[in-house]
Every structure is written in structure tokens, then in C-alpha cells.
Amino acid sequence: MRRFIKFMSLVSVLFVSPTYAAEGTYEAMSMGEAAFNTIETADGSLMMGKATGTGVITTGTGLFKPNMTSEWTCLISALEEGGAKVIQANCELYYADIDSTVFIENKRKTGDIGSENSKGAGLVKITGGTGQFSGISGSCDYSIQYIKVTKSVTKMSCSYSI
């Protein structure tokens, strides 16, 4: 009987060990600069451009620690439809200290883009990552304030899991 109990204990350690998914929350601030080009179309104007900047984690649990910094790049399009802008952004945030990247995407229909003192808010989807962030998903509530036509400050509050 003792051998059976030892055997079952060994089997449970080897084959039934739970795997734990990483999850947590974080808040971040970022500043960036963008360059846009605009063309007029039959349905309105189309603005496309690239934004780059830096960010810092201000508070965090799990994989995201306070003071982690990132460099980010976003490709952005804004299509004016019926007087409203539909803004789409796809971004990568690279954390050099851990050689890992997070991918995010956003589509919003409120606010403006590329106008001095304009602002907006929305929800960003975390769609994946590399390195330490491989398999990550989640979302971030954010607000953005344009300081000048091409410069902005963004605050994000995020939750994620892997």
C-alpha cells in the first residue's frame, strides 16, 4: 500500500502539476509624435500616418513592473465618414530591457486626431506579443490629448492574461 501511495504521489507531481497563466493589470503613460498625410476621396478625407514615441509603466502587477519603458510605433488611418472620423491604429510596443514586444490595435469613432488640443478616449485590444509576452491578450481603456497637431500624451489602464 505504501508503494502505491508513493507511486501515485510521484504520478501526480509529474503529470498533474497545474500550469499557471500570468495575468495582471498595469497603467502606463506615453508621449509621441506623428506625421500624417491627407487626401480627399469621394466619401470624405483619408488621413494616414505613422506615430512613434516612448512609454513607461506607472503601476503594474504580474509581467508589467513599474518603470518598465517601451518604444512604440503605430500605423494609423483616419477616414472621415459623414462628418465623423473612424480612426484605426495598429501598434507595437517594444520593451528593450526584456527584448519583448506587445501588439495592440484600436478602432474608435469618437474624438478627433491631429488637431491641436483635441482629445479622444477608447478601448485598445492587446492582440499578442513576442518573448515574455508571447500569447498575451487583454484590453486597455485609454485617453489621449493632442498637445500640438503632431504631439500627444496617452494614459492607459490595462488588464491582461497569457
DSSP file (Angstrom, degrees, kcal/mol; ACC not computed):
  #  RESIDUE AA STRUCTURE BP1 BP2  ACC     N-H-->O    O-->H-N    N-H-->O    O-->H-N    TCO  KAPPA ALPHA  PHI   PSI    X-CA   Y-CA   Z-CA
    1    1 A M     >        0   0    0      0, 0.0     4,-2.3     0, 0.0     5,-0.2   0.000 360.0 360.0 360.0 -40.1    0.0    0.0    0.0
    2    2 A R  H  >  +     0   0    0      1,-0.2     4,-2.6     2,-0.2     5,-0.2   0.905 360.0  51.4 -62.8 -40.2    2.9    2.4    0.8
    3    3 A R  H  > S+     0   0    0      1,-0.2     4,-2.8     2,-0.2    -1,-0.2   0.900 108.8  51.4 -62.7 -39.9    4.4    1.8   -2.6
    4    4 A F  H  > S+     0   0    0      2,-0.2     4,-2.7     1,-0.2    -2,-0.2   0.918 110.5  48.0 -62.7 -44.2    1.1    2.5   -4.2
    5    5 A I  H  X S+     0   0    0     -4,-2.3     4,-2.3     2,-0.2    -2,-0.2   0.917 113.4  47.5 -64.4 -43.8    0.8    5.8   -2.3
    6    6 A K  H  X S+     0   0    0     -4,-2.6     4,-2.4     2,-0.2    -2,-0.2   0.918 112.5  50.3 -62.0 -43.1    4.3    6.8   -3.2
    7    7 A F  H  X S+     0   0    0     -4,-2.8     4,-2.6     1,-0.2    -2,-0.2   0.931 111.5  47.0 -60.7 -46.7    3.7    5.9   -6.9
    8    8 A M  H  X S+     0   0    0     -4,-2.7     4,-2.5     1,-0.2    -1,-0.2   0.869 110.8  52.8 -65.1 -36.5    0.5    7.9   -7.0
    9    9 A S  H  X S+     0   0    0     -4,-2.3     4,-1.9     2,-0.2    -1,-0.2   0.925 110.8  46.9 -63.4 -43.9    2.3   10.9   -5.4
   10   10 A L  H  X S+     0   0    0     -4,-2.4     4,-2.5     2,-0.2     5,-0.2   0.918 112.0  50.4 -63.2 -44.3    5.0   10.7   -8.0
   11   11 A V  H  X>S+     0   0    0     -4,-2.6     4,-2.9     1,-0.2     5,-0.5   0.910 109.9  50.4 -60.8 -43.0    2.5   10.4  -10.8
   12   12 A S  H  X5S+     0   0    0     -4,-2.5     4,-1.3     1,-0.2    -1,-0.2   0.878 112.1  47.3 -66.0 -35.9    0.6   13.5   -9.5
   13   13 A V  H  <5S+     0   0    0     -4,-1.9     4,-0.3    -5,-0.2    -2,-0.2   0.917 119.2  39.6 -68.9 -42.5    3.8   15.5   -9.3
   14   14 A L  H  <5S+     0   0    0     -4,-2.5    -2,-0.2    -5,-0.2    -3,-0.2   0.871 132.0  18.5 -76.1 -38.0    4.9   14.5  -12.8
   15   15 A F  H  <5S+     0   0    0     -4,-2.9    -3,-0.2    -5,-0.2    -2,-0.2   0.616 122.8  47.1-114.8 -14.8    1.7   14.6  -14.7
   16   16 A V     << +     0   0    0     -4,-1.3    -3,-0.1    -5,-0.5    -4,-0.1   0.248  69.5 134.1-116.3  12.8   -0.9   16.6  -12.9
   17   17 A S        -     0   0    0     -4,-0.3     2,-0.1     1,-0.1    -4,-0.1  -0.459  57.5-122.4 -63.8 128.3    1.1   19.7  -12.0
   18   18 A P        -     0   0    0      0, 0.0     2,-0.5     0, 0.0    -1,-0.1  -0.385  14.6-136.4 -71.9 150.0   -1.1   22.7  -12.8
   19   19 A T        -     0   0    0     -2,-0.1     2,-0.5     0, 0.0     0, 0.0  -0.903  17.3-143.5-103.6 137.3    0.2   25.3  -15.2
   20   20 A Y        -     0   0    0     -2,-0.5     2,-0.3     0, 0.0     0, 0.0  -0.867   5.2-142.1-106.2 129.0   -0.4   28.9  -14.1
   21   21 A A        -     0   0    0     -2,-0.5     2,-0.3     1,-0.0     0, 0.0  -0.663  21.8-120.9 -84.8 141.2   -1.3   31.6  -16.6
   22   22 A A        +     0   0    0     -2,-0.3   140,-2.4    40,-0.0     2,-0.3  -0.637  43.1 160.1 -79.3 137.8    0.2   35.0  -16.0
   23   23 A E  E     +A  161   0A   0     -2,-0.3     2,-0.3   138,-0.2   138,-0.2  -0.983   4.1 122.1-152.4 160.0   -2.4   37.8  -15.6
   24   24 A G  E     -A  160   0A   0    136,-1.9   136,-2.4    -2,-0.3     2,-0.3  -0.988  43.1 -96.4 173.6-167.4   -2.4   41.2  -14.1
   25   25 A T  E     +A  159   0A   0     -2,-0.3    36,-2.6   134,-0.2     2,-0.3  -0.927  28.7 175.5-136.4 159.0   -3.1   44.9  -14.6
   26   26 A Y  E     -AB 158  60A   0    132,-1.9   132,-3.4    -2,-0.3     2,-0.4  -0.984  19.9-142.6-159.0 160.1   -1.0   47.9  -15.3
   27   27 A E  E     -AB 157  59A   0     32,-2.8    31,-2.6    -2,-0.3    32,-1.2  -0.967  24.2-176.6-123.4 144.8   -1.2   51.6  -16.0
   28   28 A A  E     -AB 156  57A   0    128,-2.2   128,-2.6    -2,-0.4     2,-0.4  -0.961  17.9-154.8-141.4 155.4    1.0   53.4  -18.5
   29   29 A M  E     +AB 155  56A   0     27,-2.1    27,-2.5    -2,-0.3     2,-0.3  -0.979  19.4 179.5-125.8 142.0    1.8   56.9  -19.8
   30   30 A S  E     -AB 154  55A   0    124,-2.3   124,-2.6    -2,-0.4     2,-0.4  -0.989  15.9-158.5-142.7 154.6    3.3   57.6  -23.2
   31   31 A M  E     +AB 153  54A   0     23,-2.3    23,-1.9    -2,-0.3     2,-0.3  -0.982  24.3 162.9-128.5 142.5    4.3   60.5  -25.3
   32   32 A G  E     -AB 152  53A   0    120,-2.1   120,-2.1    -2,-0.4     2,-0.4  -0.945  29.7-136.0-153.5 173.7    4.6   60.5  -29.1
   33   33 A E  E     -AB 151  52A   0     19,-2.8    19,-2.5    -2,-0.3     2,-0.3  -0.988  21.3-165.1-136.1 144.1    4.9   62.4  -32.3
   34   34 A A  E     - B   0  51A   0    116,-2.5     2,-0.4    -2,-0.4    17,-0.2  -0.894  14.5-153.3-130.9 157.2    3.1   61.6  -35.6
   35   35 A A  E     - B   0  50A   0     15,-2.0    15,-1.6    -2,-0.3     2,-0.3  -0.995  23.5-174.9-129.5 126.0    3.4   62.6  -39.2
   36   36 A F  E     - B   0  49A   0     -2,-0.4     2,-0.4    13,-0.2    13,-0.2  -0.875  16.9-159.7-123.1 151.8    0.2   62.4  -41.3
   37   37 A N  E     - B   0  48A   0     11,-2.6    11,-2.5    -2,-0.3     2,-0.4  -0.976  15.2-158.3-123.5 143.9   -0.8   62.8  -45.0
   38   38 A T  E     - B   0  47A   0     -2,-0.4     2,-0.3     9,-0.2     9,-0.2  -0.965  10.8-179.5-126.5 139.3   -4.3   63.6  -46.1
   39   39 A I  E     - B   0  46A   0      7,-2.4     7,-3.0    -2,-0.4     2,-0.4  -0.955  27.4-121.2-129.3 154.4   -6.1   63.1  -49.3
   40   40 A E  E     - B   0  45A   0     -2,-0.3     5,-0.2     5,-0.2     2,-0.2  -0.790  31.4-175.2 -93.5 137.2   -9.7   63.8  -50.3
   41   41 A T  E >   - B   0  44A   0      3,-3.6     3,-1.0    -2,-0.4     0, 0.0  -0.724  43.2 -98.5-121.3 174.1  -11.9   61.0  -51.5
   42   42 A A  T 3  S+     0   0    0      1,-0.2     3,-0.1    -2,-0.2    -1,-0.0   0.805 125.7  43.5 -62.3 -28.9  -15.4   60.8  -52.9
   43   43 A D  T 3  S-     0   0    0      1,-0.3    39,-0.5    38,-0.0     2,-0.3   0.433 129.6 -74.3 -97.5  -0.3  -16.6   59.8  -49.4
   44   44 A G  E <  S-B   41   0A   0     -3,-1.0    -3,-3.6    37,-0.1    -1,-0.3  -0.949  73.6 -32.4 138.7-161.4  -14.6   62.3  -47.4
   45   45 A S  E     -B   40   0A   0     -2,-0.3    35,-3.1    -5,-0.2     2,-0.5  -0.674  42.9-153.5 -98.2 152.4  -11.0   62.7  -46.4
   46   46 A L  E     -BC  39  79A   0     -7,-3.0    -7,-2.4    -2,-0.3     2,-0.4  -0.990  10.5-171.4-124.5 122.9   -8.5   59.9  -45.7
   47   47 A M  E     +BC  38  78A   0     31,-3.2    31,-3.1    -2,-0.5     2,-0.3  -0.949   7.9 174.7-114.8 132.4   -5.6   60.6  -43.3
   48   48 A M  E     +BC  37  77A   0    -11,-2.5   -11,-2.6    -2,-0.4     2,-0.3  -0.980  12.7 130.7-135.5 149.8   -2.8   58.1  -42.9
   49   49 A G  E     -BC  36  76A   0     27,-2.4    27,-2.8    -2,-0.3     2,-0.4  -0.984  44.7 -98.3-174.6-174.6    0.5   58.2  -40.9
   50   50 A K  E     -BC  35  75A   0    -15,-1.6   -15,-2.0    -2,-0.3     2,-0.4  -0.977  24.7-165.3-127.6 136.9    3.0   56.9  -38.5
   51   51 A A  E     -BC  34  74A   0     23,-2.5    23,-2.9    -2,-0.4     2,-0.3  -0.965   8.3-179.6-122.1 141.6    3.4   57.7  -34.8
   52   52 A T  E     +BC  33  73A   0    -19,-2.5   -19,-2.8    -2,-0.4     2,-0.3  -0.957  17.0 122.9-135.6 155.4    6.4   56.9  -32.7
   53   53 A G  E     -BC  32  72A   0     19,-1.9    19,-2.5    -2,-0.3     2,-0.3  -0.977  46.7 -86.6-179.8-166.6    7.2   57.5  -29.0
   54   54 A T  E     -BC  31  71A   0    -23,-1.9   -23,-2.3    -2,-0.3     2,-0.3  -0.922  30.1-168.8-128.5 154.0    8.1   56.2  -25.6
   55   55 A G  E     -BC  30  70A   0     15,-2.3    15,-2.2    -2,-0.3     2,-0.4  -0.932   7.1-155.8-139.0 162.6    6.1   54.9  -22.8
   56   56 A V  E     -BC  29  69A   0    -27,-2.5   -27,-2.1    -2,-0.3     2,-0.5  -0.999  22.6-124.1-140.6 138.9    6.5   54.0  -19.1
   57   57 A I  E     -B   28   0A   0     11,-2.5    10,-3.2    -2,-0.4   -29,-0.3  -0.723  24.9-175.7 -78.2 123.5    4.6   51.6  -16.8
   58   58 A T  E    S+     0   0A   0    -31,-2.6     2,-0.3    -2,-0.5   -30,-0.2   0.832  70.6   2.8 -92.5 -37.0    3.5   53.7  -13.8
   59   59 A T  E    S+B   27   0A   0    -32,-1.2   -32,-2.8     6,-0.1    -1,-0.4  -0.985  77.2 157.7-143.2 150.2    1.9   50.9  -11.8
   60   60 A G  E     -B   26   0A   0     -2,-0.3     2,-0.3   -34,-0.3   -34,-0.3  -0.980  25.7-154.6-169.9 156.2    1.7   47.2  -12.5
   61   61 A T    >   +     0   0    0    -36,-2.6     3,-1.0    -2,-0.3     2,-0.4  -0.938  69.5   4.3-130.1 155.5    1.3   43.7  -11.3
   62   62 A G  T 3  S-     0   0    0     -2,-0.3   -38,-0.1     1,-0.2    -2,-0.0  -0.576 131.6  -1.7  76.6-128.7    2.5   40.4  -12.9
   63   63 A L  T 3  S+     0   0    0     -2,-0.4     2,-0.7     1,-0.1    -1,-0.2   0.753 121.4  73.0 -72.0 -26.2    4.6   40.8  -16.0
   64   64 A F    <   -     0   0    0     -3,-1.0   -39,-0.1   -39,-0.2    -1,-0.1  -0.824  67.1-172.0 -98.8 114.5    4.4   44.6  -16.2
   65   65 A K    >   -     0   0    0     -2,-0.7     3,-1.8     1,-0.1    -8,-0.3  -0.760  33.7 -90.2-105.4 148.4    6.5   46.3  -13.5
   66   66 A P  T 3  S+     0   0    0      0, 0.0    -8,-0.2     0, 0.0     3,-0.1  -0.255 111.0  22.7 -54.6 143.0    6.6   50.0  -12.6
   67   67 A N  T 3  S+     0   0    0    -10,-3.2     2,-0.2     1,-0.3    -9,-0.1   0.444  81.3 143.2  75.7   4.6    9.2   52.0  -14.5
   68   68 A M    <   -     0   0    0     -3,-1.8   -11,-2.5   -11,-0.2     2,-0.3  -0.572  38.4-151.6 -66.6 137.1    9.5   49.5  -17.4
   69   69 A T  E     -C   56   0A   0     -2,-0.2    28,-0.3   -13,-0.2     2,-0.3  -0.833  14.6-171.5-115.6 153.4    9.9   51.6  -20.6
   70   70 A S  E     -C   55   0A   0    -15,-2.2   -15,-2.3    -2,-0.3     2,-0.4  -0.956  20.2-141.6-137.3 156.3    9.0   50.9  -24.1
   71   71 A E  E     -CD  54  94A   0     23,-2.2    23,-3.2    -2,-0.3     2,-0.3  -0.971  31.9-165.7-110.6 135.3    9.5   52.4  -27.6
   72   72 A W  E     -CD  53  93A   0    -19,-2.5   -19,-1.9    -2,-0.4     2,-0.4  -0.906  18.5-168.5-129.4 154.0    6.4   52.2  -29.7
   73   73 A T  E     -CD  52  92A   0     19,-2.0    19,-2.3    -2,-0.3     2,-0.4  -0.998  10.1-173.1-136.1 134.0    5.4   52.6  -33.3
   74   74 A C  E     -CD  51  91A   0    -23,-2.9   -23,-2.5    -2,-0.4     2,-0.5  -0.982  18.0-149.7-127.9 140.7    1.8   52.9  -34.7
   75   75 A L  E     -CD  50  90A   0     15,-2.5    15,-2.1    -2,-0.4     2,-0.4  -0.956  30.4-169.6-102.8 127.6    0.4   52.9  -38.2
   76   76 A I  E     -CD  49  89A   0    -27,-2.8   -27,-2.4    -2,-0.5     2,-0.4  -0.929  17.9-175.6-127.7 139.8   -2.7   55.0  -38.2
   77   77 A S  E     -CD  48  88A   0     11,-2.7    11,-3.0    -2,-0.4     2,-0.4  -0.991   3.0-170.8-130.6 145.0   -5.6   55.7  -40.6
   78   78 A A  E     -CD  47  87A   0    -31,-3.1   -31,-3.2    -2,-0.4     2,-0.5  -0.963   4.0-170.7-136.4 117.4   -8.5   58.1  -40.2
   79   79 A L  E     -CD  46  86A   0      7,-2.2     7,-2.7    -2,-0.4     2,-0.6  -0.929  17.9-138.5-110.8 126.0  -11.3   58.1  -42.6
   80   80 A E  E     + D   0  85A   0    -35,-3.1     2,-0.5    -2,-0.5     5,-0.2  -0.745  26.2 176.3 -86.3 122.0  -13.9   60.8  -42.4
   81   81 A E  E >   - D   0  84A   0      3,-3.5     3,-1.7    -2,-0.6   -37,-0.1  -0.963  68.2 -21.5-128.9 113.8  -17.4   59.4  -42.9
   82   82 A G  T 3  S-     0   0    0    -39,-0.5    -1,-0.1    -2,-0.5     3,-0.1   0.850 127.3 -48.8  59.5  36.9  -20.4   61.7  -42.6
   83   83 A G  T 3  S+     0   0    0      1,-0.3     2,-0.3     0, 0.0    -1,-0.3   0.348 121.5  99.2  86.7  -7.8  -18.6   64.3  -40.6
   84   84 A A  E <   -D   81   0A   0     -3,-1.7    -3,-3.5    26,-0.0     2,-0.5  -0.866  68.0-130.3-112.4 148.3  -17.1   61.7  -38.1
   85   85 A K  E     -D   80   0A   0     26,-0.4     2,-0.7    -2,-0.3    -5,-0.2  -0.838   8.4-156.0 -98.8 131.2  -13.7   60.2  -38.2
   86   86 A V  E     -D   79   0A   0     -7,-2.7    -7,-2.2    -2,-0.5     2,-0.5  -0.934  19.6-162.0-101.8 114.8  -13.2   56.5  -37.9
   87   87 A I  E     -DE  78 108A   0     21,-2.8    21,-2.5    -2,-0.7     2,-0.4  -0.869  11.3-175.8-108.4 127.5   -9.7   56.0  -36.5
   88   88 A Q  E     +DE  77 107A   0    -11,-3.0   -11,-2.7    -2,-0.5     2,-0.4  -0.982   4.9 178.4-121.9 129.9   -7.7   52.7  -36.8
   89   89 A A  E     -DE  76 106A   0     17,-2.7    17,-2.4    -2,-0.4     2,-0.4  -0.999  12.7-170.8-134.5 135.0   -4.3   52.2  -35.2
   90   90 A N  E     +DE  75 105A   0    -15,-2.1   -15,-2.5    -2,-0.4     2,-0.3  -0.995  23.2 177.9-121.9 126.6   -2.1   49.1  -35.1
   91   91 A C  E     -DE  74 104A   0     13,-2.9    13,-2.2    -2,-0.4     2,-0.4  -0.886  26.9-152.8-133.5 155.6    0.9   49.4  -32.8
   92   92 A E  E     -DE  73 103A   0    -19,-2.3   -19,-2.0    -2,-0.3     2,-0.6  -0.999  10.4-160.2-126.0 135.6    3.9   47.5  -31.5
   93   93 A L  E     -DE  72 102A   0      9,-2.9     9,-2.2    -2,-0.4     2,-0.6  -0.961  10.6-158.2-115.8 115.1    5.4   48.4  -28.1
   94   94 A Y  E     -DE  71 101A   0    -23,-3.2   -23,-2.2    -2,-0.6     2,-0.8  -0.843   7.8-162.1-102.6 123.1    9.0   47.1  -27.7
   95   95 A Y  E > > - E   0 100A   0      5,-3.2     5,-1.7    -2,-0.6     3,-1.1  -0.855   7.0-172.5-101.7  96.3   10.4   46.6  -24.2
   96   96 A A  G > 5S+     0   0    0     -2,-0.8     3,-0.8     1,-0.3    -1,-0.2   0.835  77.0  65.4 -62.9 -36.4   14.2   46.5  -24.8
   97   97 A D  G 3 5S+     0   0    0    -28,-0.3    -1,-0.3     1,-0.3   -27,-0.1   0.805 119.4  23.8 -59.2 -29.3   15.1   45.5  -21.2
   98   98 A I  G < 5S-     0   0    0     -3,-1.1    34,-0.4     2,-0.2    -1,-0.3   0.254 103.8-125.0-118.7  10.3   13.4   42.2  -21.7
   99   99 A D  T < 5 +     0   0    0     -3,-0.8     2,-0.3    -4,-0.5    -3,-0.2   0.896  67.1 130.2  46.7  51.6   13.6   42.0  -25.5
  100  100 A S  E   < -E   95   0A   0     -5,-1.7    -5,-3.2    31,-0.1     2,-0.4  -0.962  43.9-151.5-136.5 151.2    9.8   41.5  -25.8
  101  101 A T  E     -E   94   0A   0     29,-0.4    29,-2.3    -2,-0.3     2,-0.4  -0.941   1.6-156.5-126.0 143.9    7.1   43.2  -27.9
  102  102 A V  E     -EF  93 129A   0     -9,-2.2    -9,-2.9    -2,-0.4     2,-0.4  -0.964  12.5-149.7-115.4 137.3    3.3   43.7  -27.3
  103  103 A F  E     +EF  92 128A   0     25,-2.9    24,-2.4    -2,-0.4    25,-0.9  -0.909  19.5 176.4-107.4 133.6    1.0   44.2  -30.2
  104  104 A I  E     -EF  91 126A   0    -13,-2.2   -13,-2.9    -2,-0.4     2,-0.3  -0.937  10.8-166.1-132.4 157.0   -2.2   46.4  -29.8
  105  105 A E  E     -EF  90 125A   0     20,-2.2    20,-2.9    -2,-0.3     2,-0.3  -0.989   4.5-173.7-142.0 153.4   -4.9   47.6  -32.1
  106  106 A N  E     -EF  89 124A   0    -17,-2.4   -17,-2.7    -2,-0.3     2,-0.4  -0.999  10.8-178.3-147.1 140.8   -7.6   50.2  -31.8
  107  107 A K  E     +E   88   0A   0     16,-0.5     2,-0.3    -2,-0.3    16,-0.2  -0.962  18.8 168.3-138.4 124.0  -10.6   51.4  -33.7
  108  108 A R  E     -E   87   0A   0    -21,-2.5   -21,-2.8    -2,-0.4    14,-0.1  -0.960  30.8-164.6-137.7 156.8  -12.6   54.3  -32.5
  109  109 A K        +     0   0    0     -2,-0.3     2,-0.3   -23,-0.2   -24,-0.1   0.110  68.5  81.4-123.8  18.3  -15.3   56.6  -33.8
  110  110 A T  S    S+     0   0    0     11,-0.2    11,-0.1   -23,-0.1   -23,-0.1  -0.906  79.4  13.4-124.7 155.0  -15.2   59.4  -31.2
  111  111 A G  S    S-     0   0    0     -2,-0.3   -26,-0.4     9,-0.1     2,-0.2  -0.316  79.4 -90.0  81.7-167.0  -12.9   62.3  -30.8
  112  112 A D        -     0   0    0      7,-0.8     2,-0.3     3,-0.1    -2,-0.1  -0.760  25.3-137.5-136.4 178.5  -10.5   63.7  -33.4
  113  113 A I  S    S+     0   0    0     -2,-0.2     3,-0.1     1,-0.1     6,-0.1  -0.998  74.9  14.2-144.7 142.0   -6.9   63.2  -34.5
  114  114 A G  S    S+     0   0    0     -2,-0.3     2,-0.4     1,-0.2    35,-0.1   0.768  88.2 120.1  69.7  26.3   -4.2   65.5  -35.5
  115  115 A S  S >  S-     0   0    0     33,-0.1     3,-2.3    35,-0.0    -1,-0.2  -0.989  71.4-104.9-123.9 132.3   -5.8   68.7  -34.2
  116  116 A E  T 3  S+     0   0    0     -2,-0.4    31,-0.2     1,-0.3    32,-0.1  -0.285 103.1   3.9 -57.1 133.3   -4.2   70.9  -31.5
  117  117 A N  T 3  S+     0   0    0     29,-1.6    -1,-0.3     1,-0.2    30,-0.1   0.505  97.4 134.1  67.4   8.8   -5.9   70.5  -28.2
  118  118 A S    <   -     0   0    0     -3,-2.3    28,-2.8    30,-0.1     2,-0.3  -0.453  33.7-171.1 -79.7 163.5   -8.2   67.7  -29.4
  119  119 A K  E     - G   0 145A   0     26,-0.2    -7,-0.8    -2,-0.1     2,-0.3  -0.937  11.4-177.9-148.3 168.4   -8.7   64.6  -27.4
  120  120 A G  E     - G   0 144A   0     24,-2.0    24,-2.7    -2,-0.3     2,-0.3  -0.963   8.3-156.2-159.8 171.6  -10.2   61.2  -27.5
  121  121 A A  E     + G   0 143A   0     -2,-0.3     2,-0.3    22,-0.2   -11,-0.2  -0.971  26.5 125.7-151.3 159.3  -10.8   58.0  -25.5
  122  122 A G  E     - G   0 142A   0     20,-1.9    20,-2.4    -2,-0.3     2,-0.4  -0.971  51.5 -67.4 176.9-161.5  -11.5   54.4  -26.2
  123  123 A L  E     - G   0 141A   0     -2,-0.3   -16,-0.5   -16,-0.2     2,-0.4  -0.985  33.4-157.6-125.3 126.5  -10.6   50.8  -25.8
  124  124 A V  E     -FG 106 140A   0     16,-3.2    16,-2.4    -2,-0.4     2,-0.5  -0.838  11.8-140.7-101.4 139.1   -7.4   49.2  -27.1
  125  125 A K  E     -FG 105 139A   0    -20,-2.9   -20,-2.2    -2,-0.4     2,-0.7  -0.876   6.5-142.0 -99.3 131.5   -7.1   45.4  -27.6
  126  126 A I  E     +FG 104 138A   0     12,-2.5    12,-1.3    -2,-0.5   -22,-0.2  -0.846  25.4 177.4 -87.4 118.2   -3.9   43.6  -26.7
  127  127 A T  E     -     0   0A   0    -24,-2.4     2,-0.3    -2,-0.7   -23,-0.2   0.461  48.0 -51.4-109.6  -2.7   -3.6   41.1  -29.6
  128  128 A G  E     -F  103   0A   0    -25,-0.9   -25,-2.9     6,-0.1     2,-0.3  -0.951  47.7-153.7 157.6-175.3   -0.4   39.3  -29.0
  129  129 A G  E     -F  102   0A   0     -2,-0.3     6,-0.5   -27,-0.3     2,-0.3  -0.979  14.8-113.5-172.5-179.5    3.3   39.6  -28.3
  130  130 A T  S >  S-     0   0    0    -29,-2.3     3,-2.1    -2,-0.3   -29,-0.4  -0.833  74.4  -0.1-126.5 166.4    6.8   38.1  -28.5
  131  131 A G  G >  S+     0   0    0      1,-0.3     3,-1.9    -2,-0.3   -31,-0.1  -0.311 136.5   3.9  59.6-129.9    9.3   36.9  -25.9
  132  132 A Q  G 3  S+     0   0    0    -34,-0.4    -1,-0.3     1,-0.3   -32,-0.1   0.741 137.8  52.2 -58.8 -24.7    8.0   37.2  -22.4
  133  133 A F  G X  S+     0   0    0     -3,-2.1     3,-2.1   -32,-0.1    -1,-0.3   0.240  74.5 139.8 -99.5  12.9    4.6   38.5  -23.8
  134  134 A S  T <  S+     0   0    0     -3,-1.9    -4,-0.2     1,-0.3    -6,-0.1  -0.377  76.1  13.9 -59.2 127.5    4.1   35.6  -26.2
  135  135 A G  T 3  S+     0   0    0     -6,-0.5    -1,-0.3     1,-0.2     2,-0.1   0.517  91.2 152.8  85.6   6.2    0.4   34.6  -26.1
  136  136 A I    <   +     0   0    0     -3,-2.1     2,-0.3    24,-0.1    -1,-0.2  -0.374  13.8 168.5 -71.6 147.0   -0.7   37.8  -24.3
  137  137 A S  E     + H   0 161A   0     24,-2.1    24,-2.4   -10,-0.1     2,-0.3  -0.966  17.0 103.8-148.2 161.0   -4.3   39.2  -24.7
  138  138 A G  E     -GH 126 160A   0    -12,-1.3   -12,-2.5    -2,-0.3     2,-0.3  -0.991  49.7 -96.6 160.1-160.9   -6.3   41.8  -22.9
  139  139 A S  E     -GH 125 159A   0     20,-2.1    20,-2.3    -2,-0.3     2,-0.4  -0.984  15.3-152.1-152.9 160.1   -7.6   45.3  -23.2
  140  140 A C  E     -GH 124 158A   0    -16,-2.4   -16,-3.2    -2,-0.3     2,-0.4  -0.998  12.0-143.3-137.0 130.0   -6.8   48.9  -22.1
  141  141 A D  E     +GH 123 157A   0     16,-2.5    16,-2.5    -2,-0.4     2,-0.3  -0.767  37.1 179.7 -81.5 138.6   -9.0   51.9  -21.5
  142  142 A Y  E     -GH 122 156A   0    -20,-2.4   -20,-1.9    -2,-0.4     2,-0.3  -0.960  28.0-159.7-142.0 159.4   -7.2   54.9  -22.7
  143  143 A S  E     -GH 121 155A   0     12,-2.0    12,-2.4    -2,-0.3     2,-0.4  -0.991  14.3-162.3-134.2 144.3   -7.4   58.7  -23.1
  144  144 A I  E     -GH 120 154A   0    -24,-2.7   -24,-2.0    -2,-0.3     2,-0.4  -0.976   5.7-167.7-129.7 140.5   -5.3   60.8  -25.5
  145  145 A Q  E     -GH 119 153A   0      8,-2.5     8,-2.3    -2,-0.4     2,-0.6  -0.996  16.5-141.9-127.7 125.5   -4.6   64.5  -25.5
  146  146 A Y  E     - H   0 152A   0    -28,-2.8   -29,-1.6    -2,-0.4     6,-0.3  -0.789  14.5-174.9 -88.0 120.4   -3.0   66.2  -28.5
  147  147 A I  S    S-     0   0    0      4,-2.0     2,-0.3    -2,-0.6    -1,-0.2   0.899  76.0  -1.9 -80.5 -44.8   -0.6   68.9  -27.3
  148  148 A K  S    S-     0   0    0      3,-1.2     3,-0.4   -32,-0.1   -33,-0.1  -0.739  96.8 -82.3-130.5-179.1    0.2   70.1  -30.8
  149  149 A V  S    S+     0   0    0     -2,-0.3   -35,-0.1     1,-0.2    -2,-0.0   0.861 130.4  24.9 -57.2 -36.1   -1.1   68.9  -34.2
  150  150 A T  S    S+     0   0    0    -36,-0.1  -116,-2.5  -117,-0.1     2,-0.4   0.421 110.5  77.8-111.9   0.8    1.6   66.1  -34.2
  151  151 A K  E     +A   33   0A   0     -3,-0.4    -4,-2.0  -118,-0.2    -3,-1.2  -0.914  53.7 171.4-118.9 140.3    2.3   65.6  -30.5
  152  152 A S  E     -AH  32 146A   0   -120,-2.1  -120,-2.1    -2,-0.4     2,-0.4  -0.957  26.3-146.7-144.7 160.4    0.3   63.6  -28.0
  153  153 A V  E     -AH  31 145A   0     -8,-2.3    -8,-2.5    -2,-0.3     2,-0.4  -0.997  21.5-167.3-125.5 132.7    0.1   62.2  -24.4
  154  154 A T  E     -AH  30 144A   0   -124,-2.6  -124,-2.3    -2,-0.4     2,-0.4  -0.970   9.2-162.8-125.7 137.2   -1.7   59.0  -23.8
  155  155 A K  E     -AH  29 143A   0    -12,-2.4   -12,-2.0    -2,-0.4     2,-0.4  -0.961  14.8-172.8-114.2 135.9   -2.8   57.4  -20.5
  156  156 A M  E     -AH  28 142A   0   -128,-2.6  -128,-2.2    -2,-0.4     2,-0.4  -0.975  18.7-165.5-131.3 145.3   -3.8   53.7  -20.4
  157  157 A S  E     -AH  27 141A   0    -16,-2.5   -16,-2.5    -2,-0.4     2,-0.3  -0.979  29.4-177.9-126.6 115.6   -5.3   51.4  -17.8
  158  158 A C  E     -AH  26 140A   0   -132,-3.4  -132,-1.9    -2,-0.4     2,-0.3  -0.790  26.4-167.0-124.0 153.6   -4.9   47.7  -18.8
  159  159 A S  E     +AH  25 139A   0    -20,-2.3   -20,-2.1    -2,-0.3     2,-0.3  -0.985  23.4 169.5-132.3 146.6   -5.7   44.2  -17.8
  160  160 A Y  E     -AH  24 138A   0   -136,-2.4  -136,-1.9    -2,-0.3     2,-0.3  -0.946  18.3-165.6-150.2 165.5   -4.1   41.1  -19.5
  161  161 A S  E      AH  23 137A   0    -24,-2.4   -24,-2.1    -2,-0.3  -138,-0.2  -0.979 360.0 360.0-150.4 158.1   -3.6   37.4  -19.4
  162  162 A I              0   0    0   -140,-2.4  -139,-0.1    -2,-0.3    -1,-0.1   0.282 360.0 360.0-126.5 360.0   -1.4   34.8  -21.0
